[in-house]
Amino acid sequence: MNEAFSKKHYKLDIFQDDREFHHLYPPVIQRKAICHWTPLQVSRCVAQFLVTKTGSRVLDIGSGVGKFCLAAGYYEPGGMFYGIEQRKDLHDIAVGIKSELQLKNVFFIHGNFTQLNLAAYDHFYFFNSFYENLDGTEKIDTSIQYSSSLYNYYNRYLYKQLEQLPQGTRIATYHSLEDEIPPCYYVVKTHFDNLLKFWIKV
């Protein structure tokens, strides 16, 4: 079989089914998928909303093993997708899968989102990355510190940063408590029983 043909259809298959996509990851990562990684159907919907023009720079805040960025980069090749993740092991896994899939419009950053200049990006995806800090929630692992004070700090920080961004900035939130969204952003559409919300700053 032609190698290019085989690779093309391999990629098509994995981007059609979450279970197939998860096979790219180690078993320990696969077991966390239902709770922590964005479904492909959601990723496609978000990518379509956030890529408003060729070259739109989209930041995933708390990108984990990179599933959203990888899927969004495939579905919307005209967008530029960036993910920031503070866990080095998850970041490294994302980088490895990106290399395997050969997606040129996807980039992963190791660090805390508070180290970034959010003004360098056009639009944002947020799958409630801070929620782990609350008591009684399921954690990805025990490699980082958790506390309700961190939850509040991160929400306040993101809130203030989003306030300063220009009109027209778009945010997609998934399973969010919305503590991070300033009142200058308005919901323009919801999907998946209101779990996914699309916001625009006015």
Backbone as a chain_set.jsonl record, in Angstrom:
{"seq": "MNEAFSKKHYKLDIFQDDREFHHLYPPVIQRKAICHWTPLQVSRCVAQFLVTKTGSRVLDIGSGVGKFCLAAGYYEPGGMFYGIEQRKDLHDIAVGIKSELQLKNVFFIHGNFTQLNLAAYDHFYFFNSFYENLDGTEKIDTSIQYSSSLYNYYNRYLYKQLEQLPQGTRIATYHSLEDEIPPCYYVVKTHFDNLLKFWIKV", "coords": {"N": [[0.843, -1.198, 0.0], [0.473, 2.253, -0.779], [2.478, 4.521, 1.031], [1.867, 7.208, 1.649], [-0.865, 7.257, 1.078], [-1.817, 5.407, 2.953], [-1.133, 6.68, 5.379], [-2.676, 8.984, 5.215], [-5.322, 7.973, 5.345], [-5.269, 6.696, 7.783], [-5.102, 8.898, 9.504], [-7.557, 10.119, 8.925], [-9.339, 8.216, 9.941], [-8.827, 8.187, 12.762], [-9.638, 10.707, 13.508], [-12.324, 10.598, 13.395], [-13.444, 9.142, 15.411], [-13.611, 8.955, 18.876], [-12.635, 6.87, 20.501], [-10.819, 5.575, 18.818], [-9.006, 7.638, 18.449], [-7.986, 7.91, 21.025], [-6.345, 5.738, 21.232], [-3.91, 6.567, 20.44], [-2.599, 7.313, 22.693], [-0.907, 6.455, 25.808], [-2.127, 3.741, 27.941], [-2.747, 4.678, 30.596], [-3.356, 7.323, 30.133], [-5.487, 7.094, 28.378], [-7.458, 6.143, 30.102], [-8.241, 8.371, 31.478], [-9.678, 9.856, 29.752], [-12.524, 10.287, 29.41], [-13.286, 12.031, 31.444], [-11.406, 14.141, 31.349], [-10.414, 14.885, 28.771], [-11.144, 16.657, 25.782], [-14.012, 15.858, 23.835], [-14.044, 14.764, 20.386], [-16.12, 15.727, 18.754], [-16.876, 18.036, 20.082], [-14.501, 19.47, 19.872], [-14.336, 19.954, 17.091], [-16.564, 21.625, 16.696], [-15.886, 23.828, 18.338], [-13.497, 24.686, 17.106], [-14.436, 25.613, 14.638], [-15.868, 27.827, 15.47], [-13.913, 29.476, 16.673], [-11.881, 29.968, 14.825], [-11.719, 32.558, 12.967], [-10.61, 33.69, 10.785], [-8.05, 33.091, 8.328], [-5.116, 32.087, 9.872], [-5.834, 32.745, 12.451], [-5.069, 32.891, 15.893], [-5.324, 30.598, 18.324], [-5.664, 29.861, 21.716], [-5.421, 27.2, 23.943], [-6.153, 26.905, 27.199], [-4.588, 25.198, 29.564], [-3.868, 22.576, 28.373], [-3.435, 19.852, 28.651], [-2.953, 16.608, 27.419], [-3.083, 17.455, 24.872], [-5.256, 16.938, 23.166], [-7.474, 18.561, 22.285], [-6.212, 20.675, 20.785], [-4.87, 19.201, 18.814], [-6.964, 17.91, 17.447], [-8.523, 20.151, 16.687], [-6.675, 21.498, 15.095], [-6.501, 19.761, 12.973], [-9.153, 19.75, 11.972], [-9.552, 22.452, 11.323], [-7.501, 23.685, 9.331], [-6.642, 26.227, 8.666], [-6.344, 27.666, 10.962], [-4.265, 28.563, 13.823], [-3.147, 26.739, 16.418], [-2.538, 26.746, 19.837], [-1.376, 25.246, 22.779], [-1.142, 25.39, 26.282], [0.42, 23.866, 28.996], [1.032, 22.914, 32.328], [2.061, 20.566, 33.368], [4.84, 18.661, 32.792], [5.095, 16.044, 31.79], [2.642, 15.536, 30.512], [2.653, 17.554, 28.606], [4.858, 16.693, 27.066], [3.893, 14.308, 26.013], [1.853, 15.308, 24.373], [3.396, 16.745, 22.492], [4.76, 14.632, 21.293], [2.643, 13.195, 20.051], [1.749, 15.129, 18.285], [3.956, 15.28, 16.565], [3.815, 12.734, 15.467], [1.407, 12.885, 14.056], [1.968, 14.897, 12.339], [1.113, 17.607, 12.242], [1.187, 20.839, 11.261], [0.224, 23.216, 12.192], [-0.088, 23.311, 14.895], [0.92, 23.854, 18.229], [2.759, 23.388, 21.239], [3.194, 24.477, 24.578], [5.183, 24.403, 27.432], [4.339, 25.206, 30.649], [2.918, 27.592, 33.014], [-0.19, 29.183, 32.533], [-0.278, 31.775, 33.42], [2.132, 32.829, 32.836], [2.08, 33.667, 30.28], [1.543, 36.114, 27.674], [-1.537, 36.979, 27.082], [-2.565, 38.638, 25.202], [-1.268, 38.103, 22.901], [-2.667, 36.274, 21.533], [-5.615, 35.436, 19.622], [-8.128, 34.23, 20.146], [-9.805, 31.959, 22.504], [-9.828, 28.775, 24.186], [-11.376, 27.022, 26.817], [-11.468, 24.502, 28.991], [-12.359, 24.299, 31.7], [-9.966, 24.275, 33.366], [-9.137, 24.823, 35.936], [-10.69, 23.567, 37.755], [-9.923, 21.228, 39.043], [-8.732, 22.054, 41.378], [-10.62, 22.288, 43.338], [-12.129, 20.819, 46.222], [-12.986, 17.359, 46.319], [-13.074, 16.85, 43.607], [-12.163, 15.09, 40.592], [-8.811, 14.331, 40.035], [-6.18, 14.79, 37.614], [-3.62, 13.866, 38.145], [-1.173, 13.587, 40.829], [0.855, 15.373, 40.684], [1.02, 18.103, 40.868], [0.305, 21.017, 42.886], [-2.766, 21.437, 44.628], [-5.49, 23.55, 45.503], [-8.169, 25.441, 46.982], [-7.636, 28.114, 47.097], [-5.841, 28.466, 45.004], [-7.565, 27.895, 42.887], [-9.276, 30.129, 43.059], [-7.407, 32.181, 42.671], [-6.411, 31.661, 40.04], [-8.773, 31.949, 38.554], [-9.425, 34.658, 39.054], [-7.186, 35.88, 37.936], [-7.335, 35.131, 35.204], [-9.803, 36.269, 34.575], [-9.25, 39.043, 34.833], [-7.331, 39.327, 32.834], [-8.802, 38.67, 30.541], [-10.613, 40.748, 30.518], [-9.092, 42.831, 29.522], [-8.662, 42.366, 26.865], [-9.262, 42.904, 23.307], [-12.363, 44.132, 21.759], [-14.493, 41.771, 20.212], [-13.02, 39.545, 20.753], [-13.058, 36.053, 21.134], [-14.313, 33.374, 23.126], [-14.487, 29.978, 23.937], [-16.098, 27.98, 26.196], [-16.111, 24.995, 28.106], [-17.877, 22.869, 30.148], [-17.681, 24.775, 32.203], [-17.667, 26.734, 35.221], [-17.898, 29.365, 34.933], [-16.741, 31.412, 36.379], [-14.55, 32.724, 35.497], [-15.208, 34.449, 33.477], [-15.608, 37.697, 32.362], [-18.2, 40.308, 32.638], [-18.334, 41.661, 30.248], [-18.341, 39.918, 28.189], [-20.475, 38.096, 26.082], [-22.807, 35.443, 25.781], [-23.222, 33.846, 22.759], [-24.011, 31.539, 21.573], [-24.968, 28.193, 22.401], [-24.132, 24.73, 22.988], [-24.505, 21.133, 23.16], [-26.261, 20.551, 25.409], [-25.958, 22.944, 26.831], [-23.44, 22.736, 27.951], [-21.271, 23.485, 26.474], [-20.27, 26.662, 25.653], [-20.332, 29.6, 23.679], [-18.679, 32.626, 23.559], [-18.473, 36.185, 23.04], [-16.607, 39.152, 23.158], [-17.905, 42.375, 23.707]], "CA": [[0.0, 0.0, 0.0], [1.208, 3.504, -0.818], [2.644, 5.016, 2.4], [1.133, 8.467, 1.809], [-2.288, 6.912, 1.113], [-2.071, 4.753, 4.235], [-1.046, 7.679, 6.444], [-3.828, 9.871, 5.083], [-6.541, 7.317, 5.808], [-5.071, 6.483, 9.219], [-5.466, 10.147, 10.167], [-8.993, 10.315, 8.781], [-10.019, 7.289, 10.843], [-8.723, 8.546, 14.176], [-10.342, 11.951, 13.773], [-13.756, 10.335, 13.302], [-13.914, 8.348, 16.549], [-12.822, 9.248, 20.077], [-11.935, 5.673, 20.972], [-9.67, 5.376, 17.942], [-8.047, 8.706, 18.752], [-7.358, 7.653, 22.328], [-5.324, 4.706, 21.073], [-2.622, 7.238, 20.26], [-2.054, 7.611, 24.006], [-0.687, 5.316, 26.72], [-3.352, 3.321, 28.647], [-3.063, 5.528, 31.745], [-3.958, 8.537, 29.584], [-6.795, 6.698, 27.835], [-8.424, 5.963, 31.196], [-8.668, 9.682, 31.958], [-10.234, 10.587, 28.615], [-13.929, 10.693, 29.542], [-13.395, 13.157, 32.374], [-10.444, 15.233, 31.216], [-10.019, 15.285, 27.419], [-12.268, 17.168, 24.997], [-14.5, 14.991, 22.757], [-13.76, 15.245, 19.034], [-17.262, 16.488, 18.259], [-16.771, 19.362, 20.696], [-13.326, 20.135, 19.286], [-14.688, 20.431, 15.754], [-17.494, 22.742, 16.861], [-15.116, 24.949, 18.886], [-12.552, 25.161, 16.089], [-15.191, 26.372, 13.649], [-16.239, 29.117, 16.062], [-12.764, 30.305, 17.054], [-11.065, 30.356, 13.656], [-12.525, 33.557, 12.259], [-9.904, 34.027, 9.544], [-6.813, 32.341, 8.179], [-4.062, 32.543, 10.77], [-6.325, 33.014, 13.813], [-4.242, 32.251, 16.917], [-6.225, 30.097, 19.369], [-4.951, 29.308, 22.862], [-6.094, 26.288, 24.863], [-5.593, 27.147, 28.533], [-4.573, 23.916, 30.256], [-4.099, 21.716, 27.206], [-3.292, 18.438, 28.972], [-2.204, 15.818, 26.44], [-3.155, 18.11, 23.574], [-6.287, 16.417, 22.277], [-8.234, 19.627, 21.62], [-5.405, 21.362, 19.768], [-4.586, 18.278, 17.715], [-8.193, 17.745, 16.67], [-8.887, 21.433, 16.088], [-5.72, 21.773, 14.032], [-6.867, 18.918, 11.832], [-10.438, 20.175, 11.419], [-9.452, 23.822, 10.808], [-6.087, 23.867, 8.99], [-6.311, 27.639, 8.529], [-6.094, 28.244, 12.282], [-3.028, 28.236, 14.525], [-3.614, 26.296, 17.727], [-1.494, 26.701, 20.858], [-1.812, 24.715, 24.06], [-0.177, 25.544, 27.374], [0.195, 22.861, 30.031], [2.085, 23.018, 33.34], [2.638, 19.248, 33.639], [5.815, 18.382, 31.747], [4.858, 14.74, 31.166], [1.514, 15.663, 29.596], [3.154, 18.366, 27.497], [5.734, 15.873, 26.223], [3.03, 13.382, 25.282], [1.209, 16.09, 23.316], [4.4, 17.029, 21.471], [5.023, 13.388, 20.577], [1.513, 12.887, 19.171], [1.789, 16.129, 17.211], [4.98, 14.85, 15.624], [3.31, 11.547, 14.767], [0.338, 13.289, 13.15], [2.554, 15.867, 11.398], [0.268, 18.793, 12.159], [2.089, 21.994, 11.225], [-0.431, 24.397, 12.747], [-0.326, 23.033, 16.317], [2.124, 24.139, 19.016], [2.552, 23.157, 22.661], [4.053, 25.245, 25.457], [5.23, 23.896, 28.802], [4.366, 26.296, 31.612], [1.67, 28.043, 33.602], [-0.769, 30.187, 31.634], [-0.023, 33.122, 33.95], [3.411, 33.279, 32.278], [1.871, 34.067, 28.892], [0.86, 37.345, 27.311], [-2.726, 36.526, 26.373], [-2.828, 39.547, 24.081], [-0.604, 37.558, 21.705], [-3.575, 35.301, 20.925], [-6.867, 36.053, 19.177], [-9.305, 33.605, 20.763], [-9.414, 31.061, 23.59], [-10.633, 27.623, 24.582], [-11.194, 26.788, 28.243], [-12.18, 23.334, 29.492], [-12.351, 24.382, 33.162], [-8.683, 23.719, 33.816], [-8.876, 25.129, 37.345], [-11.675, 22.845, 38.559], [-9.237, 20.226, 39.86], [-8.318, 22.626, 42.654], [-11.707, 22.226, 44.306], [-12.242, 19.557, 46.966], [-13.941, 16.379, 45.833], [-13.032, 16.699, 42.159], [-11.221, 14.083, 40.109], [-7.547, 14.93, 39.613], [-5.439, 14.078, 36.58], [-2.546, 13.176, 38.866], [-0.795, 14.272, 42.07], [2.167, 15.992, 40.425], [0.972, 19.544, 41.119], [-0.397, 21.432, 44.098], [-4.177, 21.789, 44.472], [-6.102, 24.247, 46.634], [-9.243, 26.355, 46.606], [-7.044, 29.44, 46.897], [-5.329, 28.477, 43.628], [-8.735, 28.006, 42.018], [-9.705, 31.528, 43.069], [-6.344, 33.003, 42.082], [-6.394, 31.477, 38.592], [-9.976, 32.547, 37.982], [-9.295, 36.122, 39.096], [-6.152, 36.284, 36.982], [-7.862, 35.011, 33.844], [-10.866, 37.275, 34.478], [-8.639, 40.353, 34.6], [-6.688, 39.31, 31.518], [-9.835, 38.688, 29.505], [-11.185, 42.1, 30.496], [-8.209, 43.754, 28.809], [-8.55, 41.989, 25.457], [-10.081, 43.781, 22.45], [-13.701, 43.733, 21.34], [-14.47, 40.74, 19.189], [-12.338, 38.352, 21.26], [-13.974, 34.931, 21.318], [-13.956, 32.322, 24.086], [-15.352, 28.804, 24.031], [-15.941, 27.327, 27.498], [-16.725, 23.668, 28.172], [-18.013, 22.458, 31.552], [-17.135, 25.845, 33.037], [-18.517, 27.39, 36.211], [-17.97, 30.729, 34.387], [-16.155, 32.399, 37.283], [-13.439, 33.388, 34.806], [-15.718, 35.239, 32.355], [-16.085, 39.037, 32.736], [-19.529, 40.622, 32.107], [-18.246, 42.252, 28.911], [-18.484, 38.828, 27.221], [-21.856, 37.642, 25.986], [-23.018, 34.145, 25.15], [-23.881, 33.977, 21.46], [-24.54, 30.239, 21.18], [-24.631, 27.079, 23.28], [-24.247, 23.404, 22.394], [-24.338, 19.981, 24.056], [-27.023, 20.787, 26.644], [-25.387, 24.141, 27.472], [-22.105, 22.495, 28.509], [-20.352, 24.245, 25.627], [-20.791, 28.005, 25.413], [-19.526, 30.485, 22.852], [-18.728, 33.995, 24.063], [-17.793, 37.231, 22.283], [-16.491, 40.414, 23.904], [-18.57, 43.479, 23.005]], "C": [[0.881, 1.252, 0.0], [1.268, 4.132, 0.572], [1.855, 6.288, 2.635], [-0.37, 8.203, 1.904], [-2.659, 6.316, 2.468], [-2.094, 5.762, 5.365], [-2.259, 8.609, 6.414], [-5.078, 9.229, 5.671], [-6.46, 6.94, 7.283], [-5.514, 7.731, 9.985], [-6.966, 10.395, 10.087], [-9.756, 9.45, 9.78], [-9.975, 7.776, 12.288], [-9.448, 9.838, 14.499], [-11.858, 11.818, 13.626], [-14.315, 9.673, 14.562], [-13.006, 8.572, 17.756], [-12.027, 8.038, 20.542], [-10.703, 5.378, 20.122], [-8.59, 6.414, 18.243], [-7.291, 8.409, 20.042], [-6.298, 6.56, 22.255], [-3.949, 5.282, 20.777], [-1.874, 7.388, 21.582], [-1.785, 6.344, 24.814], [-1.972, 4.974, 27.472], [-3.728, 4.221, 29.823], [-3.717, 6.827, 31.302], [-5.348, 8.227, 29.03], [-7.849, 6.616, 28.93], [-8.948, 7.292, 31.735], [-9.488, 10.448, 30.918], [-11.638, 11.114, 28.864], [-14.067, 11.949, 30.399], [-12.579, 14.372, 31.951], [-10.12, 15.692, 29.789], [-11.247, 15.636, 26.575], [-12.712, 16.173, 23.923], [-14.244, 15.608, 21.378], [-14.891, 16.106, 18.487], [-17.255, 17.915, 18.821], [-15.612, 20.141, 20.07], [-13.638, 20.713, 17.908], [-15.566, 21.681, 15.832], [-16.762, 23.987, 17.346], [-14.19, 25.54, 17.837], [-13.256, 26.016, 15.047], [-15.579, 27.751, 14.171], [-15.04, 30.031, 16.255], [-11.875, 30.721, 15.883], [-11.912, 31.27, 12.776], [-11.895, 33.992, 10.95], [-8.652, 33.162, 9.476], [-5.746, 32.931, 9.097], [-4.543, 32.911, 12.161], [-5.517, 32.204, 14.823], [-5.131, 31.896, 18.11], [-5.393, 29.461, 20.475], [-5.869, 28.425, 23.686], [-5.418, 26.412, 26.217], [-5.719, 25.866, 29.362], [-4.83, 22.797, 29.267], [-3.897, 20.232, 27.466], [-2.423, 17.706, 27.962], [-2.461, 16.286, 25.011], [-4.296, 17.703, 22.667], [-7.055, 17.517, 21.556], [-7.431, 20.255, 20.501], [-5.146, 20.471, 18.561], [-5.814, 18.11, 16.824], [-8.579, 19.036, 15.957], [-7.963, 21.788, 14.932], [-5.992, 20.96, 12.788], [-8.143, 19.434, 11.164], [-10.368, 21.559, 10.76], [-7.99, 24.131, 10.475], [-5.673, 25.321, 8.803], [-6.025, 28.326, 9.847], [-4.753, 27.81, 12.837], [-3.402, 27.954, 15.973], [-2.439, 26.093, 18.681], [-2.097, 26.14, 22.146], [-0.739, 24.931, 25.102], [-0.573, 24.594, 28.502], [1.348, 22.885, 31.021], [2.72, 21.668, 33.691], [3.568, 18.851, 32.486], [5.529, 17.049, 31.055], [3.701, 14.804, 30.176], [1.909, 16.486, 28.371], [3.979, 17.516, 26.537], [4.932, 14.854, 25.416], [2.361, 14.106, 24.109], [2.177, 16.373, 22.167], [4.686, 15.782, 20.637], [3.909, 13.031, 19.606], [1.455, 13.875, 18.016], [2.786, 15.726, 16.138], [4.499, 13.662, 14.806], [2.268, 11.923, 13.72], [0.79, 14.325, 12.119], [1.644, 17.071, 11.16], [1.142, 20.039, 12.302], [1.511, 23.233, 11.885], [-0.773, 24.233, 14.231], [0.987, 23.181, 17.074], [1.805, 23.953, 20.495], [3.629, 23.854, 23.481], [4.013, 24.616, 26.841], [5.318, 25.075, 29.754], [2.984, 26.572, 32.165], [1.111, 29.173, 32.735], [-0.529, 31.614, 32.119], [1.311, 33.686, 33.447], [3.262, 33.814, 30.855], [1.267, 35.464, 28.792], [-0.357, 36.956, 26.478], [-3.074, 37.416, 25.191], [-2.161, 39.067, 22.792], [-1.5, 36.569, 20.961], [-4.91, 35.986, 20.601], [-8.078, 35.537, 19.948], [-8.859, 32.46, 21.669], [-10.404, 29.915, 23.772], [-10.315, 27.307, 26.033], [-12.085, 25.647, 28.694], [-11.946, 23.259, 31.004], [-11.109, 23.763, 33.796], [-8.434, 23.897, 35.31], [-9.719, 24.271, 38.298], [-11.043, 21.806, 39.484], [-8.87, 20.738, 41.246], [-9.4, 22.583, 43.719], [-11.76, 20.851, 44.966], [-13.282, 18.644, 46.324], [-13.964, 16.183, 44.335], [-11.978, 15.668, 41.763], [-9.974, 14.762, 39.549], [-6.925, 14.117, 38.478], [-4.327, 13.252, 37.207], [-2.236, 13.958, 40.137], [0.522, 15.022, 41.913], [2.192, 17.49, 40.69], [0.179, 19.809, 42.387], [-1.843, 21.793, 43.756], [-4.649, 22.545, 45.712], [-7.211, 25.156, 46.129], [-8.706, 27.764, 46.391], [-6.429, 29.56, 45.504], [-6.474, 28.595, 42.626], [-9.175, 29.472, 41.911], [-8.678, 32.432, 42.401], [-6.357, 32.891, 40.566], [-7.614, 32.107, 37.936], [-9.895, 34.069, 37.952], [-8.289, 36.606, 38.063], [-6.692, 36.235, 35.554], [-8.949, 36.042, 33.59], [-10.284, 38.645, 34.115], [-7.966, 40.426, 33.229], [-7.716, 39.387, 30.398], [-10.498, 40.057, 29.396], [-10.403, 43.04, 29.596], [-8.106, 43.466, 27.309], [-9.527, 42.798, 24.601], [-11.474, 43.237, 22.176], [-13.588, 42.718, 20.2], [-13.732, 39.481, 19.605], [-13.374, 37.27, 21.548], [-13.413, 33.933, 22.338], [-14.969, 31.19, 23.943], [-15.07, 28.154, 25.376], [-16.707, 26.008, 27.486], [-16.708, 23.213, 29.623], [-17.448, 23.524, 32.498], [-18.162, 26.328, 34.046], [-18.668, 28.875, 35.912], [-17.46, 31.8, 35.334], [-15.085, 33.231, 36.592], [-13.897, 34.358, 33.718], [-16.221, 36.612, 32.832], [-17.439, 39.342, 32.089], [-19.514, 41.267, 30.726], [-18.284, 41.196, 27.8], [-19.917, 38.313, 27.248], [-21.927, 36.291, 25.283], [-23.78, 34.353, 23.848], [-24.457, 32.647, 20.977], [-24.128, 29.204, 22.219], [-24.848, 25.762, 22.535], [-24.146, 22.357, 23.498], [-24.953, 20.255, 25.437], [-26.412, 21.905, 27.489], [-24.04, 23.906, 28.136], [-21.042, 23.254, 27.743], [-20.989, 25.594, 25.318], [-19.793, 28.818, 24.604], [-19.778, 31.922, 23.29], [-17.986, 34.947, 23.119], [-17.75, 38.497, 23.14], [-17.075, 41.546, 23.061], [-18.12, 44.811, 23.588]], "O": [[1.901, 1.306, 0.687], [0.238, 4.268, 1.232], [1.239, 6.45, 3.688], [-1.069, 8.831, 2.699], [-3.68, 6.671, 3.056], [-2.976, 5.712, 6.222], [-2.799, 8.973, 7.458], [-5.813, 9.876, 6.417], [-7.486, 6.873, 7.959], [-6.216, 7.632, 10.992], [-7.58, 10.83, 11.061], [-10.716, 9.913, 10.396], [-11.002, 7.771, 12.967], [-9.839, 10.053, 15.647], [-12.587, 12.806, 13.72], [-15.53, 9.647, 14.759], [-11.79, 8.4, 17.672], [-10.868, 8.17, 20.934], [-9.664, 4.978, 20.647], [-7.403, 6.092, 18.282], [-6.085, 8.637, 20.126], [-5.441, 6.473, 23.134], [-2.943, 4.577, 20.852], [-0.656, 7.57, 21.591], [-2.361, 5.29, 24.542], [-2.831, 5.842, 27.629], [-4.91, 4.499, 30.027], [-4.548, 7.376, 32.024], [-6.277, 9.017, 29.201], [-9.004, 6.98, 28.71], [-9.995, 7.326, 32.382], [-9.94, 11.562, 31.179], [-11.921, 12.273, 28.561], [-14.879, 12.824, 30.101], [-13.003, 15.508, 32.164], [-9.597, 16.792, 29.615], [-12.275, 14.964, 26.664], [-11.872, 15.685, 23.166], [-14.232, 16.831, 21.231], [-14.637, 17.111, 17.823], [-17.587, 18.872, 18.122], [-15.739, 21.33, 19.778], [-13.244, 21.837, 17.599], [-15.337, 22.663, 15.125], [-16.988, 25.081, 16.829], [-14.108, 26.76, 17.695], [-12.72, 27.039, 14.621], [-15.616, 28.722, 13.416], [-15.139, 31.236, 16.025], [-11.188, 31.739, 15.964], [-12.71, 30.814, 11.957], [-12.558, 34.59, 10.102], [-8.25, 32.568, 10.477], [-5.511, 34.139, 9.089], [-3.74, 33.35, 12.984], [-5.301, 31.004, 14.65], [-5.627, 32.776, 18.814], [-4.526, 28.627, 20.212], [-6.958, 28.84, 24.082], [-4.246, 26.066, 26.367], [-6.808, 25.5, 29.802], [-5.874, 22.146, 29.309], [-4.164, 19.419, 26.58], [-1.3, 18.122, 27.679], [-2.102, 15.601, 24.054], [-4.31, 18.088, 21.498], [-7.27, 17.426, 20.347], [-7.92, 20.36, 19.376], [-5.197, 20.932, 17.421], [-5.713, 18.163, 15.599], [-8.919, 19.024, 14.774], [-8.408, 22.314, 13.912], [-5.742, 21.417, 11.672], [-8.208, 19.542, 9.94], [-11.041, 21.809, 9.761], [-7.309, 24.779, 11.269], [-4.48, 25.624, 8.783], [-5.519, 29.448, 9.863], [-4.172, 26.821, 12.39], [-3.914, 28.83, 16.671], [-1.486, 25.374, 18.382], [-3.198, 26.522, 22.545], [0.44, 24.688, 24.846], [-1.735, 24.527, 28.904], [2.511, 22.879, 30.619], [3.813, 21.636, 34.258], [3.128, 18.721, 31.344], [5.708, 16.942, 29.841], [3.768, 14.19, 29.111], [1.545, 16.154, 27.243], [3.812, 17.615, 25.321], [5.262, 14.574, 24.263], [2.309, 13.585, 22.995], [1.808, 16.251, 20.998], [4.836, 15.867, 19.418], [4.172, 12.615, 18.478], [1.145, 13.493, 16.888], [2.497, 15.818, 14.945], [4.742, 13.588, 13.602], [2.244, 11.355, 12.628], [0.083, 14.595, 11.148], [1.436, 17.494, 10.023], [1.76, 20.257, 13.344], [2.232, 24.204, 12.115], [-1.642, 24.93, 14.755], [2.031, 22.703, 16.632], [0.72, 24.311, 20.955], [4.81, 23.831, 23.135], [2.938, 24.328, 27.366], [6.263, 25.861, 29.683], [2.012, 25.89, 31.838], [1.865, 30.022, 32.259], [-0.571, 32.556, 31.327], [1.588, 34.874, 33.612], [4.214, 34.353, 30.29], [0.577, 35.93, 29.699], [-0.223, 36.639, 25.296], [-3.793, 37.0, 24.283], [-2.462, 39.574, 21.711], [-1.139, 36.083, 19.89], [-5.281, 36.98, 21.225], [-8.946, 36.311, 20.352], [-7.705, 32.034, 21.626], [-11.608, 30.047, 23.553], [-9.154, 27.316, 26.443], [-13.305, 25.795, 28.773], [-11.403, 22.279, 31.514], [-11.189, 22.865, 34.635], [-7.605, 23.193, 35.887], [-9.48, 24.257, 39.505], [-11.556, 21.535, 40.57], [-8.714, 19.953, 42.181], [-9.116, 22.821, 44.893], [-11.467, 19.84, 44.329], [-14.321, 19.101, 45.848], [-14.79, 15.424, 43.829], [-11.03, 15.41, 42.503], [-10.064, 15.651, 38.701], [-7.122, 12.905, 38.392], [-4.118, 12.093, 36.851], [-2.961, 14.892, 40.482], [1.221, 15.275, 42.895], [3.266, 18.091, 40.734], [-0.526, 18.936, 42.892], [-2.107, 22.387, 42.711], [-4.258, 22.22, 46.833], [-7.19, 25.589, 44.977], [-9.256, 28.525, 45.596], [-6.485, 30.625, 44.889], [-6.363, 29.314, 41.633], [-9.414, 29.983, 40.817], [-9.036, 33.342, 41.654], [-6.319, 33.907, 39.872], [-7.502, 32.73, 36.88], [-10.25, 34.698, 36.955], [-8.509, 37.616, 37.395], [-6.526, 37.185, 34.789], [-9.011, 36.626, 32.509], [-10.768, 39.315, 33.202], [-8.023, 41.452, 32.551], [-7.513, 40.099, 29.415], [-10.897, 40.475, 28.309], [-10.974, 43.939, 28.978], [-7.518, 44.255, 26.569], [-10.515, 43.319, 25.118], [-11.735, 42.045, 22.336], [-12.704, 42.807, 19.347], [-13.794, 38.464, 18.914], [-14.427, 37.536, 22.128], [-12.208, 33.688, 22.398], [-16.171, 31.433, 23.84], [-13.925, 27.811, 25.668], [-17.802, 25.914, 26.931], [-15.653, 23.174, 30.255], [-16.801, 23.188, 33.49], [-19.363, 26.335, 33.777], [-19.462, 29.566, 36.55], [-17.719, 32.984, 35.118], [-14.751, 34.323, 37.053], [-13.067, 35.023, 33.098], [-17.161, 36.679, 33.623], [-17.798, 38.709, 31.097], [-20.563, 41.409, 30.098], [-18.263, 41.534, 26.616], [-20.496, 38.12, 28.317], [-21.203, 36.033, 24.322], [-24.85, 34.962, 23.835], [-25.295, 32.625, 20.075], [-23.072, 29.321, 22.84], [-25.632, 25.684, 21.588], [-23.752, 22.659, 24.624], [-24.281, 20.202, 26.468], [-26.359, 21.811, 28.715], [-23.539, 24.795, 28.824], [-20.015, 23.628, 28.311], [-22.099, 25.665, 24.79], [-18.582, 28.739, 24.811], [-20.919, 32.375, 23.38], [-17.002, 34.567, 22.483], [-18.743, 38.863, 23.77], [-16.787, 41.667, 21.87], [-18.565, 45.866, 23.134]]}, "num_chains": 1, "name": "protein.A"}
